[in-house]
Amino acid sequence: MNRRLSWALLAGATALGLLALVVAARKDRPVSSDGRAPEIAGEAAAESGDTEQVRVQLYFVGAQGRLVREPRDLTWSNDPSTFAERIVAGLLEGPRAEAAYRPFPPDVEVGEVHVDADGTAYVDLRSQAHPRPPFAGSRAEMLALYSLVNSVVENVEAARSLVVLWNGRQPRTFGGHIDTSRPLYPARNLETS
């Protein structure tokens, strides 16, 4: 093979690789509240992706012991880990509707959040007041965990499951009932219709 053909093949492969990266990055973009993909202005904004508000669905504990959706506008990020962290922060702020309750105590904060290449989101919840998760009932524990899982996985396209950490460690159970030693998947059966 001559040198010119080799360079042409290398250039073509590089161009295809870059195209694949662009397509993959755009795939993780949610739809804005008006049904369009968010538009981002300027090169700096395009790199950070932190200028567009998008509508997400957060899941809170409802009065009937089920998860209820609450729409919230959050700042979009091209980075799935950053966007997942914003979703968790929104969830920890608590609901705006009176018929819903916060899934975690007010002193719980979001620590590190990471979405890895296989689609597992790692979410570290932190509380100085509670060295262990403060749940004392299987239903309360289940609703709190799945409010987190459903909120992240539904809104972050790159996330398929969630591993919850408490104060930097992965507990075997979150409050004695739900196995948190493995990734959790959304529980749609807990949502109100």
ZAMARGU-4260 file (C-alpha; in steps of 0.2 Angstrom, whole numbers, plus 5000, padded with zeros to 4 digits):
<rodrens>
0) 5000/5000/5000 | 5007/5017/4995 | 5010/5031/5008 | 4996/5042/5000 | 4983/5029/5002
5) 4988/5025/5020 | 4986/5043/5025 | 4969/5044/5016 | 4963/5029/5025 | 4969/5036/5042
10) 4961/5053/5039 | 4945/5044/5034 | 4945/5033/5050 | 4949/5049/5061 | 4934/5058/5053
15) 4922/5044/5056 | 4928/5042/5074 | 4925/5061/5077 | 4908/5059/5069 | 4904/5045/5080
20) 4909/5055/5096 | 4898/5070/5091 | 4883/5058/5087 | 4885/5049/5104 | 4887/5066/5114
25) 4871/5072/5106 | 4861/5056/5110 | 4862/5060/5128 | 4854/5077/5126 | 4836/5078/5133
30) 4822/5087/5125 | 4818/5104/5132 | 4801/5109/5139 | 4795/5114/5121 | 4799/5097/5114
35) 4815/5102/5105 | 4833/5098/5108 | 4840/5112/5118 | 4850/5125/5108 | 4866/5131/5115
40) 4874/5148/5109 | 4892/5151/5108 | 4907/5140/5107 | 4911/5141/5126 | 4893/5136/5130
45) 4893/5122/5118 | 4908/5115/5127 | 4901/5116/5144 | 4883/5114/5139 | 4878/5123/5155
50) 4866/5137/5148 | 4850/5129/5143 | 4836/5125/5155 | 4827/5108/5152 | 4812/5101/5160
55) 4815/5085/5170 | 4803/5075/5181 | 4808/5072/5199 | 4800/5059/5209 | 4794/5063/5227
60) 4785/5053/5240 | 4766/5056/5238 | 4753/5056/5252 | 4746/5040/5246 | 4763/5031/5249
65) 4768/5031/5230 | 4780/5041/5220 | 4773/5057/5212 | 4781/5067/5198 | 4785/5085/5199
70) 4792/5094/5184 | 4807/5105/5187 | 4817/5116/5176 | 4836/5112/5178 | 4852/5118/5169
75) 4857/5105/5156 | 4875/5098/5155 | 4883/5088/5141 | 4892/5078/5155 | 4880/5065/5162
80) 4888/5065/5179 | 4886/5084/5181 | 4868/5083/5175 | 4864/5068/5187 | 4871/5079/5201
85) 4859/5093/5197 | 4845/5081/5197 | 4850/5074/5214 | 4852/5092/5221 | 4834/5096/5214
90) 4827/5081/5223 | 4836/5085/5239 | 4829/5103/5239 | 4812/5095/5241 | 4795/5096/5232
95) 4786/5112/5228 | 4769/5104/5228 | 4760/5103/5245 | 4754/5085/5242 | 4772/5078/5241
100) 4786/5075/5254 | 4805/5076/5253 | 4812/5058/5252 | 4827/5062/5263 | 4830/5073/5279
105) 4834/5091/5276 | 4852/5089/5281 | 4856/5076/5268 | 4867/5084/5254 | 4874/5077/5237
110) 4892/5072/5238 | 4900/5065/5222 | 4890/5059/5207 | 4897/5049/5193 | 4889/5040/5178
115) 4901/5027/5171 | 4902/5020/5153 | 4891/5005/5157 | 4877/5016/5162 | 4878/5015/5181
120) 4876/5031/5191 | 4885/5032/5208 | 4877/5044/5220 | 4885/5048/5236 | 4872/5056/5249
125) 4880/5064/5264 | 4874/5069/5281 | 4884/5074/5296 | 4869/5071/5308 | 4867/5053/5302
130) 4882/5042/5300 | 4870/5028/5294 | 4854/5030/5283 | 4840/5037/5294 | 4826/5025/5289
135) 4815/5014/5300 | 4802/5006/5289 | 4803/4996/5273 | 4790/5007/5264 | 4799/5024/5268
140) 4816/5016/5264 | 4809/5010/5247 | 4801/5026/5242 | 4816/5036/5247 | 4828/5025/5237
145) 4817/5024/5221 | 4813/5042/5221 | 4832/5044/5219 | 4834/5030/5206 | 4819/5035/5196
150) 4823/5053/5195 | 4841/5050/5189 | 4838/5036/5177 | 4823/5044/5169 | 4831/5060/5166
155) 4849/5055/5162 | 4849/5045/5146 | 4867/5038/5149 | 4861/5031/5166 | 4852/5014/5167
160) 4855/5009/5185 | 4860/5018/5201 | 4872/5013/5216 | 4868/5023/5231 | 4882/5028/5243
165) 4880/5035/5261 | 4894/5046/5267 | 4906/5039/5255 | 4902/5020/5257 | 4890/5008/5249
170) 4879/5001/5263 | 4873/4983/5262 | 4856/4989/5265 | 4850/5007/5266 | 4840/5005/5282
175) 4839/4986/5285 | 4826/4982/5271 | 4832/4986/5253 | 4848/4977/5247 | 4859/4992/5241
180) 4875/4981/5238 | 4870/4980/5220 | 4864/4993/5207 | 4846/4997/5208 | 4835/4999/5193
185) 4819/5010/5191 | 4803/5004/5200 | 4789/5011/5189 | 4776/5001/5199 | 4779/5013/5213
190) 4774/5028/5203 | 4756/5036/5203 | 4747/5034/5186
</rodrens>
